């Protein structure tokens, strides 16, 4: 039991290594928030791209069949 107590005491007395950050800690939080908000704005701006332009109206039968009874519509 004394060995464990001695090891804990030695570990507590050792100097702590502190790595300094390149900026204050709040900068990382604000920067992350700003990046996420920019990604949200980009996503929301592209939300209705498919609804902006209506599909072009065509008289061509896209399925390749002649229609009902072999007649084309519009003629």
N, CA, C and O of each residue as an XYZ file, in Angstrom:
300
protein
N       0.823     -1.194      0.000
C       0.000      0.000      0.000
C       0.867      1.258      0.000
O       0.490      2.286     -0.562
N       2.024      1.162      0.632
C       2.906      2.325      0.674
C       3.496      2.632     -0.695
O       3.775      3.790     -1.008
N       3.688      1.592     -1.518
C       4.232      1.818     -2.860
C       3.246      2.629     -3.710
O       3.646      3.515     -4.465
N       1.961      2.313     -3.574
C       0.952      3.037     -4.333
C       0.879      4.489     -3.869
O       0.783      5.407     -4.682
N       0.926      4.681     -2.577
C       0.877      6.030     -2.029
C       2.096      6.834     -2.467
O       1.977      8.018     -2.781
N       3.258      6.205     -2.491
C       4.479      6.883     -2.922
C       4.409      7.227     -4.404
O       4.850      8.301     -4.812
N       3.859      6.324     -5.213
C       3.746      6.583     -6.648
C       2.786      7.737     -6.918
O       3.030      8.560     -7.801
N       1.704      7.795     -6.163
C       0.744      8.890     -6.329
C       1.387     10.210     -5.906
O       1.177     11.236     -6.553
N       2.156     10.190     -4.838
C       2.804     11.413     -4.363
C       3.842     11.910     -5.369
O       3.957     13.115     -5.593
N       4.595     10.993     -5.974
C       5.597     11.381     -6.966
C       4.911     11.934     -8.215
O       5.362     12.924     -8.791
N       3.828     11.294     -8.627
C       3.111     11.760     -9.813
C       2.503     13.138     -9.585
O       2.438     13.948    -10.510
N       2.059     13.407     -8.368
C       1.455     14.698     -8.066
C       2.491     15.815     -8.028
O       2.161     16.974     -8.278
N       3.718     15.482     -7.724
C       4.761     16.497     -7.620
C       5.408     16.835     -8.960
O       6.105     17.844     -9.066
N       5.190     16.009     -9.987
C       5.821     16.258    -11.278
C       5.220     17.503    -11.933
O       4.056     17.840    -11.717
N       6.030     18.164    -12.725
C       5.577     19.371    -13.410
C       4.595     18.988    -14.521
O       4.783     17.987    -15.213
N       3.568     19.785    -14.676
C       2.575     19.538    -15.716
C       2.988     20.252    -16.988
O       3.413     21.407    -16.961
N       2.858     19.546    -18.108
C       3.177     20.130    -19.396
C       1.923     20.805    -19.929
O       0.862     20.186    -20.016
N       2.052     22.080    -20.285
C       0.928     22.846    -20.808
C       1.266     23.264    -22.232
O       2.255     23.958    -22.469
N       0.439     22.836    -23.173
C       0.607     23.248    -24.570
C      -0.300     24.438    -24.823
O      -1.519     24.343    -24.681
N       0.289     25.538    -25.191
C      -0.479     26.747    -25.441
C      -1.217     26.639    -26.771
O      -0.686     26.086    -27.734
N      -2.420     27.158    -26.827
C      -3.190     27.192    -28.057
C      -2.776     28.407    -28.877
O      -2.195     29.357    -28.351
N      -3.082     28.365    -30.177
C      -2.689     29.477    -31.044
C      -3.627     30.669    -30.895
O      -3.312     31.768    -31.353
N      -4.776     30.459    -30.258
C      -5.765     31.518    -30.049
C      -6.485     31.237    -28.734
O      -6.402     30.127    -28.208
N      -7.183     32.220    -28.204
C      -7.973     31.958    -26.997
C      -9.025     30.881    -27.258
O      -9.443     30.680    -28.399
N      -9.445     30.200    -26.215
C     -10.346     29.067    -26.385
C     -11.698     29.460    -26.982
O     -12.297     28.664    -27.705
N     -12.188     30.658    -26.699
C     -13.492     31.057    -27.226
C     -13.468     31.228    -28.744
O     -14.513     31.129    -29.386
N     -12.288     31.484    -29.334
C     -12.185     31.659    -30.778
C     -12.543     30.361    -31.503
O     -13.156     30.395    -32.570
N     -12.169     29.233    -30.935
C     -12.476     27.951    -31.558
C     -13.978     27.696    -31.558
O     -14.512     27.181    -32.540
N     -14.656     28.042    -30.493
C     -16.103     27.860    -30.439
C     -16.830     28.773    -31.408
O     -17.733     28.334    -32.120
N     -16.440     30.041    -31.438
C     -17.083     31.001    -32.342
C     -16.776     30.642    -33.798
O     -17.653     30.746    -34.656
N     -15.564     30.231    -34.076
C     -15.192     29.844    -35.436
C     -15.969     28.622    -35.914
O     -16.431     28.582    -37.054
N     -16.110     27.643    -35.055
C     -16.887     26.456    -35.407
C     -18.345     26.816    -35.648
O     -18.957     26.330    -36.599
N     -18.899     27.658    -34.799
C     -20.288     28.092    -34.964
C     -20.469     28.828    -36.287
O     -21.457     28.607    -36.987
N     -19.526     29.700    -36.635
C     -19.618     30.474    -37.880
C     -19.537     29.547    -39.095
O     -20.280     29.732    -40.059
N     -18.658     28.566    -39.063
C     -18.544     27.623    -40.182
C     -19.827     26.826    -40.341
O     -20.295     26.632    -41.463
N     -20.402     26.363    -39.248
C     -21.648     25.610    -39.319
C     -22.795     26.481    -39.832
O     -23.640     25.999    -40.586
N     -22.836     27.749    -39.437
C     -23.883     28.636    -39.936
C     -23.721     28.894    -41.437
O     -24.719     28.980    -42.152
N     -22.492     29.017    -41.921
C     -22.257     29.189    -43.356
C     -22.704     27.955    -44.129
O     -23.278     28.076    -45.211
N     -22.446     26.773    -43.585
C     -22.908     25.551    -44.246
C     -24.424     25.468    -44.241
O     -25.015     24.975    -45.201
N     -25.064     25.940    -43.181
C     -26.528     25.960    -43.125
C     -27.089     26.908    -44.176
O     -28.059     26.570    -44.856
N     -26.499     28.082    -44.318
C     -26.963     29.054    -45.309
C     -26.788     28.486    -46.719
O     -27.670     28.652    -47.561
N     -25.673     27.825    -46.983
C     -25.454     27.232    -48.303
C     -26.482     26.138    -48.581
O     -26.995     26.045    -49.696
N     -26.782     25.324    -47.599
C     -27.774     24.268    -47.777
C     -29.153     24.845    -48.012
O     -29.874     24.379    -48.894
N     -29.536     25.851    -47.239
C     -30.868     26.432    -47.382
C     -31.003     27.218    -48.689
O     -32.104     27.309    -49.232
N     -29.918     27.782    -49.201
C     -30.008     28.530    -50.447
C     -30.205     27.602    -51.641
O     -30.737     28.033    -52.665
N     -29.797     26.354    -51.540
C     -29.964     25.399    -52.623
C     -31.185     24.504    -52.425
O     -31.368     23.530    -53.155
N     -31.997     24.823    -51.466
C     -33.128     23.984    -51.085
C     -34.174     23.860    -52.179
O     -34.728     22.776    -52.359
N     -34.466     24.914    -52.913
C     -35.555     24.881    -53.877
C     -35.068     25.074    -55.309
O     -35.782     25.656    -56.126
N     -33.890     24.607    -55.621
C     -33.341     24.789    -56.957
C     -34.203     24.069    -57.989
O     -34.408     24.593    -59.084
N     -34.708     22.894    -57.670
C     -35.502     22.143    -58.643
C     -36.865     22.780    -58.894
O     -37.512     22.452    -59.888
N     -37.310     23.659    -58.042
C     -38.619     24.280    -58.188
C     -38.567     25.644    -58.878
O     -39.614     26.246    -59.115
N     -37.392     26.135    -59.200
C     -37.275     27.479    -59.763
C     -37.773     27.564    -61.193
O     -38.441     28.534    -61.552
N     -37.468     26.580    -62.012
C     -37.822     26.627    -63.417
C     -38.795     25.498    -63.715
O     -38.526     24.342    -63.386
N     -39.930     25.825    -64.339
C     -40.871     24.757    -64.678
C     -40.314     23.893    -65.812
O     -39.514     24.352    -66.627
N     -40.746     22.657    -65.843
C     -40.311     21.760    -66.904
C     -40.868     22.251    -68.233
O     -42.011     22.705    -68.286
N     -40.095     22.173    -69.297
C     -40.588     22.654    -70.598
C     -41.741     21.780    -71.085
O     -41.707     20.556    -70.953
N     -42.759     22.425    -71.649
C     -43.909     21.705    -72.183
C     -43.571     21.196    -73.570
O     -43.116     21.957    -74.425
N     -43.791     19.920    -73.793
C     -43.519     19.329    -75.103
C     -44.738     18.555    -75.564
O     -45.530     18.077    -74.752
N     -44.878     18.438    -76.866
C     -45.941     17.635    -77.454
C     -45.440     16.253    -77.827
O     -46.206     15.431    -78.328
N     -44.188     15.992    -77.593
C     -43.586     14.721    -77.963
C     -43.910     13.701    -76.887
O     -43.819     13.992    -75.694
N     -44.285     12.514    -77.311
C     -44.564     11.434    -76.385
C     -43.229     10.831    -75.961
O     -42.557     10.200    -76.776
N     -42.843     11.008    -74.742
C     -41.527     10.593    -74.283
C     -41.429      9.095    -74.062
O     -40.327      8.570    -73.902
N     -42.561      8.389    -74.049
C     -42.522      6.955    -73.804
C     -42.348      6.159    -75.087
O     -42.150      4.946    -75.024
N     -42.412      6.784    -76.224
C     -42.141      6.120    -77.480
C     -43.336      5.414    -78.090
O     -43.211      4.868    -79.186
N     -44.461      5.398    -77.452
C     -45.631      4.759    -78.041
C     -46.425      5.797    -78.828
O     -46.269      7.001    -78.629
N     -47.268      5.313    -79.713
C     -48.033      6.218    -80.574
C     -49.264      6.765    -79.876
O     -49.959      7.606    -80.447
N     -49.552      6.331    -78.695
C     -50.722      6.831    -77.976
C     -51.900      5.892    -78.125
O     -51.721      4.743    -78.527
N     -53.093      6.351    -77.811
C     -54.289      5.510    -77.890
C     -54.755      5.411    -79.323
O     -54.959      6.430    -79.984
N     -54.926      4.199    -79.811
C     -55.481      3.981    -81.147
C     -54.555      4.391    -82.276
O     -55.013      4.540    -83.409
N     -53.285      4.576    -82.015
C     -52.351      4.910    -83.063
C     -52.403      6.358    -83.509
O     -51.774      6.714    -84.505
N     -53.126      7.189    -82.807
C     -53.228      8.602    -83.185
C     -52.368      9.450    -82.255
O     -52.265      9.180    -81.058
N     -51.757     10.475    -82.828
C     -50.967     11.398    -82.007
C     -51.854     12.532    -81.552
O     -52.744     12.975    -82.276
N     -51.606     12.984    -80.372
C     -52.406     14.096    -79.868
C     -51.950     15.388    -80.529
O     -50.764     15.575    -80.798
N     -52.897     16.270    -80.787
C     -52.561     17.560    -81.352
C     -52.569     17.591    -82.866
O     -52.282     18.639    -83.445
N     -52.882     16.499    -83.533
C     -52.918     16.487    -85.002
C     -54.270     16.143    -85.494
O     -54.490     16.085    -86.704
